[in-house]
Every structure is written in structure tokens, then in C-alpha cells.
Amino acid sequence: MKERTSADVIVIGAGIAGASVAAELSKDARVLLLEMESQAGYHTTGRSAAVYAPIYGPKPIRAFTRASEAFFRNPPDGFTAHELFSPRSIMLMASESQMDSLAALLKEMRAEGPVERLDAQQTKEVQPLLREGYAAGAMLDRNGQDIDVHALHQGYLRQAKALGCEMISNAEVSAMQRVAKVWKLSCGDTSYEAPVVVNAAGAWADKVGQLAQAESIGLVPKRRTALIVAAPEGIDITHLPISIDIDEKFYLKPDAGRLLISPANEDPEEPCDVQPDEMDIALCVDRIERAFDLQVRRIENRWAGLRSFVNDKCPVAGFSAKAEGFYWLAGQGGYGIQSAPALARFAAAQIKRQSIPEDILSEGLHAAAVAPQRLS
């Protein structure tokens, strides 16, 4: 066994959750960031095509998302050379049989921000690719944004490093033991130790929890497939909205002159280097061609990523009730990018035993809604 490396906090996982909380913690703590792959964000963060959508996701996610907006618009000096935001309206649309779902969502969302209800004609005007008669109405948020995922993730990694955080790649944790209030982690023939461990291991978070003998949070990694196809000729798609089925059965999003489409599937998978399934691809093409006046003749690119959920689809952020000094930061599902800045500040405050930032609480966030104890 090689000589031990010690820190104040060890963060397991260098995707967006781990990178962002490591950067926040490194402001006044010695942090080690352990990543089992050779590159950070390989499994999920690097496969995300994220939008900033305050109307998307369960209530705690929407609160974290709203509280993240200021960071996206004004990141710290030197964080990135690129804008993190670029405008992208968000439209959740409903067929005639889905109008009750639309009405319920509009009622809930109008208390949280400015959204518009569109009738069938207005929906078609906003999204001219729709098949005539498909959508009976929609909810539109004109304040949505595309997020530059790479710039955000690399910005956090760069910030963490500048503050003294050491990131170690190819460091898969194989054993954990707590001795005299210190966690001792084994990664191959190397040992690391710290009084606090943050479990930001994404789809592997429950497996890391088992190593720590923490409670299970019932985390389920789920496969999401996405395709890139050509846009129809003669139509400028640059400023079209991301168009999402109200019940999340599919979505379509302009992407660098092409169309990114997905069946919005959530298929349970064991943690792995997930690949797109041929049935998902066929399902995606069918749903998209039924809703939009498109013919998918060729798929230019295809991939899949893992989005990990617990049963209420809300994130898990809080200290374990069973394993002392073990902090859960998991279960962000498909919302981890848009909520990362505020969720990282929330987690860092709890880890440092400080008060939760008031701007996050003012968005209606209650710590109990994301605590692991709610899942017992």
C-alpha cells in the first residue's frame, strides 16, 4: 500500500456534482477529488445536452434551478471564456388527451414564474415543425436557456484546481472504513483519508454507500437515449424552442444546425458505460415523426447516458444518518446541470456546518425535501 494522502474532505466522482461541490469546498478546505475514469464526466455530464428550465423537474429541483440563475449569468472572473447561457425557449406541449396535464402544470407553475398558455394555433406558430392538429395547447417559457455544459464543468474543475483541490483520475474506490472519526479509502494500492466523504458518484452512488455501510437511498440509474438528425431544408431552426411532450414521452431540440431528438426514455440499468438500445432508437423516431412533420432518413449520431433517480425524483443531499461523516450528493436525475451551482453551495454549507444561503431558502427550498432521511 502506498503512502496515505490526507485531506479535509474527499469527494468521490468528478462529474458536475462532484466538480461543483469540490470547487465550493476548496475555498476554505483541503479537498481531494477522486474519479474512477481517466477523464471527468465520462458517463453522464459529458453526455448531457442541458437547458436551463426553471419549469422542468420536481419542486426542489426548480428551486435549486432558480437559485442557480445568477451564477450562470455572472460566473466568477476567470471561470470561463464562454457565455454559459444562450437563449432557448422551452415549450411543453399537449395533445387533446393531455390537456388536463397541461392545466395542472400551468396552475402549479404560474406561482413560480412567468409562463404563457398557448392554444393550438399559437403552439404551431411557435413550433412550425409540428404536424397540423397534433398539439391542442402548450406552456411556453420564453426565459429558458441552453447551457454550455462543457464550459460549466471545466470551469468548476479549473476553479477547484486553482483553489488547491487535487483531482486524481483512475481512482476507483474499492474499500472504505471509518477509524477514529476518519474515513480511510482504498483505491487499488493507494490509500486516502479524510474526516468527511462526499458521495457524488452518480450512477454508482448507492454502491459507494454500501462500501461505507450507509443507508440505501434506492438509487436507480436509468438509460436515456438521444439522436442527432438533419433539420428539414428551408426552415431556420436556430431560434425554435426545445419542444417537450407534457408527459415527457419525447423531446426535440435544435443543436448546432441539426435536431437533437430523444424518446425521453427512463430504462433501469446497472451502472455501466451505457450504449443506445435499438428499440429506443426506433421508438424515438416513431414518436418524433408522429408529432412533427419530419422524416428521419439518417441518424447522424446516437448515444445514451445514465440519469439516476430515487423514488420521488428529487435529489439527495445531506449527511447519512447511519455512517458518520458520509455526505450524500446524488439522485439529480436529468436536472443536475441546471441545478448544479445552487446545489453545490447548499451541499458545501451543510458539509461545513454553516447556514444554508438565504437566496436558496428564499426560493422555497426545504432541506428536509432533499435529505436522505426522507427515503428511509
C-alpha positions as CSV (number, residue, x, y, z in Angstrom):
1,M,0.0,0.0,0.0
2,K,1.4,3.4,-1.0
3,E,1.7,6.3,1.5
4,R,-1.6,7.8,2.5
5,T,-2.8,11.1,1.2
6,S,-4.9,13.2,3.7
7,A,-7.4,16.0,3.2
8,D,-10.3,17.7,5.0
9,V,-12.8,16.4,2.5
10,I,-12.7,13.6,-0.1
11,V,-15.2,14.0,-3.0
12,I,-16.0,10.8,-4.9
13,G,-16.9,11.5,-8.5
14,A,-15.8,14.3,-10.8
15,G,-19.0,14.8,-12.8
16,I,-20.8,18.1,-12.5
17,A,-22.0,17.3,-8.9
18,G,-18.6,16.4,-7.6
19,A,-16.7,19.1,-9.6
20,S,-19.0,21.9,-8.4
21,V,-19.1,20.9,-4.7
22,A,-15.3,20.4,-4.8
23,A,-14.9,23.9,-6.1
24,E,-17.1,25.3,-3.4
25,L,-15.4,23.4,-0.6
26,S,-11.9,24.2,-1.8
27,K,-12.5,27.9,-0.9
28,D,-11.6,27.0,2.7
29,A,-10.8,23.3,2.9
30,R,-8.3,20.8,1.6
31,V,-10.2,18.7,-0.9
32,L,-9.3,15.5,-2.8
33,L,-11.5,14.7,-5.9
34,L,-11.4,11.1,-6.8
35,E,-12.6,10.0,-10.3
36,M,-12.7,6.3,-11.3
37,E,-12.4,7.1,-15.0
38,S,-9.4,8.6,-16.9
39,Q,-11.5,11.7,-17.6
40,A,-14.1,13.6,-15.6
41,G,-17.7,13.5,-16.5
42,Y,-17.4,10.5,-18.8
43,H,-20.7,8.7,-18.1
44,T,-23.3,11.4,-17.6
45,T,-22.1,15.0,-17.5
46,G,-20.2,14.7,-20.8
47,R,-23.3,13.2,-22.5
48,S,-25.7,15.9,-21.4
49,A,-27.4,18.4,-23.7
50,A,-28.7,20.6,-20.9
51,V,-31.1,23.5,-20.9
52,Y,-31.8,25.9,-18.1
53,A,-35.5,25.2,-17.5
54,P,-37.0,26.6,-14.2
55,I,-40.3,24.9,-15.2
56,Y,-38.7,21.5,-15.5
57,G,-38.4,18.9,-12.7
58,P,-39.8,18.4,-9.2
59,K,-40.2,21.3,-6.8
60,P,-36.8,21.1,-5.1
61,I,-35.1,21.0,-8.4
62,R,-37.0,24.0,-9.6
63,A,-35.9,25.9,-6.5
64,F,-32.3,25.0,-7.0
65,T,-32.5,25.9,-10.7
66,R,-33.9,29.4,-10.0
67,A,-31.2,29.9,-7.3
68,S,-28.6,29.0,-9.9
69,E,-29.5,31.6,-12.5
70,A,-27.3,34.4,-11.1
71,F,-24.2,32.1,-11.3
72,F,-25.0,31.2,-14.9
73,R,-25.4,34.8,-15.9
74,N,-22.4,36.1,-13.9
75,P,-19.8,33.3,-13.2
76,P,-16.7,34.3,-11.2
77,D,-13.8,36.0,-13.0
78,G,-11.7,33.5,-14.9
79,F,-14.3,30.7,-14.7
80,T,-14.9,30.5,-18.4
81,A,-14.1,32.4,-21.6
82,H,-17.5,31.5,-23.0
83,E,-21.1,32.5,-22.1
84,L,-22.7,29.8,-20.1
85,F,-26.2,30.8,-21.4
86,S,-27.7,31.2,-24.8
87,P,-31.4,31.8,-25.3
88,R,-33.7,28.8,-25.9
89,S,-37.4,29.0,-25.2
90,I,-38.9,25.9,-23.6
91,M,-42.3,24.6,-24.7
92,L,-44.2,21.8,-23.0
93,M,-46.9,20.7,-25.4
94,A,-50.1,18.7,-25.0
95,S,-52.4,16.7,-27.4
96,E,-56.1,16.8,-26.8
97,S,-55.9,13.9,-24.4
98,Q,-53.2,15.6,-22.3
99,M,-55.0,18.9,-21.7
100,D,-55.7,18.0,-18.0
101,S,-51.9,17.5,-17.5
102,L,-51.3,20.9,-19.1
103,A,-53.9,22.7,-17.0
104,A,-52.4,21.1,-13.8
105,L,-48.8,22.2,-14.7
106,L,-49.9,25.7,-15.6
107,K,-51.6,26.1,-12.3
108,E,-48.5,25.0,-10.4
109,M,-46.0,26.9,-12.5
110,R,-47.7,30.3,-12.5
111,A,-46.9,30.7,-8.9
112,E,-43.2,30.3,-9.6
113,G,-42.5,32.4,-12.7
114,P,-43.8,33.9,-16.0
115,V,-45.2,31.3,-18.3
116,E,-47.7,31.5,-21.2
117,R,-50.5,29.3,-22.1
118,L,-50.8,28.7,-25.9
119,D,-53.7,27.5,-27.9
120,A,-53.3,25.1,-30.8
121,Q,-52.7,27.8,-33.4
122,Q,-50.2,29.7,-31.2
123,T,-48.4,26.4,-30.5
124,K,-48.0,25.7,-34.2
125,E,-46.7,29.3,-34.7
126,V,-44.0,28.9,-32.1
127,Q,-43.1,25.4,-33.3
128,P,-43.7,25.3,-37.1
129,L,-42.3,21.7,-37.3
130,L,-45.4,20.3,-35.5
131,R,-47.8,18.2,-37.6
132,E,-51.0,20.0,-38.2
133,G,-53.6,19.1,-35.5
134,Y,-51.1,17.3,-33.2
135,A,-50.9,19.8,-30.3
136,A,-54.0,21.2,-28.7
137,G,-52.0,23.6,-26.5
138,A,-48.8,24.3,-24.7
139,M,-47.0,26.1,-21.9
140,L,-44.2,28.3,-23.1
141,D,-41.3,29.8,-21.0
142,R,-39.5,32.4,-23.1
143,N,-36.8,32.8,-20.5
144,G,-35.2,29.4,-21.0
145,Q,-31.6,29.0,-21.9
146,D,-29.2,26.5,-23.5
147,I,-26.3,25.7,-21.1
148,D,-22.7,25.2,-22.3
149,V,-22.2,22.0,-20.3
150,H,-18.5,21.6,-21.2
151,A,-17.7,25.2,-20.2
152,L,-19.6,24.8,-16.9
153,H,-18.0,21.5,-16.0
154,Q,-14.4,22.6,-17.0
155,G,-14.9,25.9,-15.2
156,Y,-15.6,24.1,-12.0
157,L,-12.7,21.7,-12.4
158,R,-10.4,24.7,-13.2
159,Q,-11.7,26.7,-10.2
160,A,-11.3,23.7,-7.9
161,K,-7.7,23.2,-9.0
162,A,-6.8,26.9,-8.7
163,L,-8.1,26.8,-5.1
164,G,-5.8,23.8,-4.3
165,C,-8.1,20.8,-4.9
166,E,-6.2,17.8,-6.1
167,M,-8.1,15.6,-8.7
168,I,-6.9,12.0,-9.0
169,S,-8.1,10.0,-12.1
170,N,-8.3,6.3,-12.4
171,A,-9.1,6.1,-8.7
172,E,-12.0,3.8,-8.2
173,V,-12.8,3.3,-4.5
174,S,-12.7,-0.3,-3.6
175,A,-13.0,-0.1,0.2
176,M,-13.9,2.3,2.9
177,Q,-13.5,2.2,6.7
178,R,-14.1,4.7,9.4
179,V,-11.5,4.7,12.2
180,A,-11.2,7.2,15.0
181,K,-13.6,9.7,13.1
182,V,-11.5,9.5,9.9
183,W,-12.6,7.8,6.7
184,K,-9.9,5.6,5.1
185,L,-10.4,4.9,1.4
186,S,-8.6,2.3,-0.7
187,C,-8.1,2.8,-4.4
188,G,-6.0,0.0,-5.8
189,D,-2.7,0.2,-3.8
190,T,-3.3,3.8,-2.7
191,S,-5.0,5.0,0.4
192,Y,-6.7,8.3,1.1
193,E,-8.2,9.6,4.3
194,A,-10.4,12.5,5.5
195,P,-13.0,13.1,8.2
196,V,-15.7,13.8,5.6
197,V,-16.5,11.9,2.4
198,V,-18.9,13.3,-0.2
199,N,-20.6,10.7,-2.4
200,A,-21.1,12.3,-5.8
201,A,-20.6,9.1,-7.7
202,G,-23.6,9.4,-9.9
203,A,-25.0,6.1,-11.1
204,W,-22.5,4.4,-8.7
205,A,-23.6,6.3,-5.6
206,D,-25.6,3.5,-4.0
207,K,-22.6,1.2,-4.5
208,V,-20.3,3.7,-2.8
209,G,-22.9,3.9,0.0
210,Q,-22.7,0.2,0.5
211,L,-18.9,0.4,0.9
212,A,-19.5,3.0,3.7
213,Q,-22.2,0.9,5.3
214,A,-24.6,3.8,4.9
215,E,-28.3,3.5,4.3
216,S,-29.6,2.7,0.8
217,I,-31.3,5.5,-0.9
218,G,-32.9,3.3,-3.6
219,L,-31.0,4.9,-6.4
220,V,-31.9,3.6,-9.9
221,P,-29.7,4.5,-12.9
222,K,-31.9,4.9,-16.0
223,R,-30.8,4.9,-19.6
224,R,-31.7,8.0,-21.7
225,T,-31.1,7.8,-25.5
226,A,-30.5,10.7,-27.8
227,L,-30.0,11.1,-31.6
228,I,-28.8,13.8,-33.9
229,V,-30.7,14.1,-37.2
230,A,-30.8,16.6,-40.0
231,A,-33.2,19.6,-39.9
232,P,-35.7,19.9,-42.7
233,E,-34.4,22.0,-45.6
234,G,-35.6,25.6,-46.0
235,I,-36.5,26.1,-42.3
236,D,-34.3,28.1,-40.0
237,I,-34.4,26.2,-36.7
238,T,-31.9,28.4,-34.9
239,H,-34.4,30.0,-32.5
240,L,-37.0,27.3,-32.3
241,P,-37.8,26.1,-28.7
242,I,-37.0,22.9,-27.2
243,S,-40.3,21.1,-27.5
244,I,-41.2,18.6,-24.8
245,D,-44.2,16.3,-24.6
246,I,-46.1,17.3,-21.4
247,D,-45.8,13.7,-20.1
248,E,-42.2,13.5,-21.2
249,K,-42.6,10.9,-23.9
250,F,-40.2,12.7,-26.3
251,Y,-38.4,16.0,-26.9
252,L,-36.9,17.8,-29.9
253,K,-34.2,20.5,-29.6
254,P,-32.2,22.5,-32.2
255,D,-28.5,21.7,-31.8
256,A,-25.8,23.4,-33.9
257,G,-27.9,23.4,-37.1
258,R,-29.2,19.8,-36.5
259,L,-32.0,18.4,-34.4
260,L,-31.4,16.5,-31.1
261,I,-34.3,14.2,-30.5
262,S,-35.0,11.7,-27.7
263,P,-37.8,9.3,-26.7
264,A,-37.2,10.7,-23.1
265,N,-36.9,7.0,-22.0
266,E,-36.0,6.0,-18.5
267,D,-34.9,2.4,-18.6
268,P,-33.4,0.9,-15.5
269,E,-29.7,-0.1,-15.9
270,E,-26.9,-1.4,-13.8
271,P,-24.2,1.3,-13.6
272,C,-22.1,0.9,-16.7
273,D,-20.8,2.5,-19.9
274,V,-24.3,2.6,-21.3
275,Q,-25.0,2.4,-25.0
276,P,-28.1,3.3,-27.0
277,D,-30.6,0.4,-27.5
278,E,-32.0,-0.2,-31.0
279,M,-35.6,-0.4,-29.6
280,D,-35.1,3.1,-28.0
281,I,-33.9,4.4,-31.4
282,A,-36.9,3.0,-33.2
283,L,-39.3,4.3,-30.5
284,C,-37.7,7.8,-30.7
285,V,-38.1,8.0,-34.5
286,D,-41.7,6.9,-34.3
287,R,-42.7,9.4,-31.6
288,I,-40.9,12.3,-33.3
289,E,-42.4,11.5,-36.7
290,R,-45.9,11.3,-35.2
291,A,-45.6,14.7,-33.6
292,F,-43.5,16.6,-36.1
293,D,-43.7,17.0,-39.9
294,L,-40.3,15.2,-40.2
295,Q,-38.9,12.2,-41.9
296,V,-35.8,10.8,-40.2
297,R,-33.9,9.3,-43.2
298,R,-30.5,9.1,-41.5
299,I,-29.2,9.2,-37.9
300,E,-26.0,11.2,-37.8
301,N,-25.1,10.4,-34.2
302,R,-26.5,8.4,-31.3
303,W,-25.6,8.0,-27.7
304,A,-27.0,7.1,-24.3
305,G,-26.4,8.4,-20.8
306,L,-27.4,7.4,-17.3
307,R,-29.7,9.6,-15.3
308,S,-30.1,8.4,-11.7
309,F,-33.2,8.8,-9.6
310,V,-34.6,7.9,-6.2
311,N,-38.4,7.2,-5.9
312,D,-39.5,10.8,-5.6
313,K,-37.2,12.1,-8.4
314,C,-35.8,14.7,-6.1
315,P,-32.0,14.9,-5.4
316,V,-30.4,13.5,-2.2
317,A,-28.2,16.0,-0.4
318,G,-27.4,15.5,3.3
319,F,-25.4,13.6,5.8
320,S,-26.1,9.9,6.3
321,A,-28.0,9.0,9.5
322,K,-26.0,5.8,9.6
323,A,-22.5,6.5,8.5
324,E,-20.8,9.4,10.3
325,G,-19.1,12.0,8.1
326,F,-20.6,10.5,4.9
327,Y,-22.5,13.0,2.8
328,W,-24.9,12.0,0.0
329,L,-24.9,14.2,-3.1
330,A,-26.8,12.0,-5.6
331,G,-30.0,11.4,-7.5
332,Q,-30.1,14.6,-9.6
333,G,-31.7,12.7,-12.5
334,G,-31.8,14.7,-15.6
335,Y,-31.6,18.0,-13.8
336,G,-28.1,18.0,-12.5
337,I,-26.6,20.6,-14.8
338,Q,-29.3,23.3,-14.4
339,S,-29.3,23.0,-10.6
340,A,-25.6,22.5,-10.0
341,P,-24.5,25.9,-8.9
342,A,-27.1,26.3,-6.1
343,L,-27.0,22.6,-5.1
344,A,-23.2,22.8,-4.7
345,R,-23.5,25.8,-2.5
346,F,-26.2,24.1,-0.5
347,A,-24.2,21.0,0.0
348,A,-21.0,22.9,0.8
349,A,-22.8,24.9,3.5
350,Q,-24.1,21.7,5.1
351,I,-20.8,19.9,4.9
352,K,-19.1,22.9,6.6
353,R,-21.9,23.1,9.2
354,Q,-22.8,26.6,8.0
355,S,-26.2,28.2,7.4
356,I,-27.8,27.4,4.1
357,P,-27.5,30.5,1.8
358,E,-30.6,32.7,2.1
359,D,-31.1,33.1,-1.6
360,I,-31.6,29.4,-1.9
361,L,-34.0,29.2,1.0
362,S,-35.9,32.1,-0.4
363,E,-36.8,30.1,-3.5
364,G,-38.9,27.8,-1.2
365,L,-36.3,25.1,-0.7
366,H,-36.7,23.0,2.4
367,A,-33.6,20.9,3.4
368,A,-35.9,18.0,4.5
369,A,-37.2,17.7,1.0
370,V,-33.7,16.5,-0.2
371,A,-32.4,14.9,3.0
372,P,-31.6,11.1,2.7
373,Q,-33.7,10.5,5.9
374,R,-36.9,11.1,3.9
375,L,-36.2,7.9,2.0
376,S,-35.9,5.6,5.0
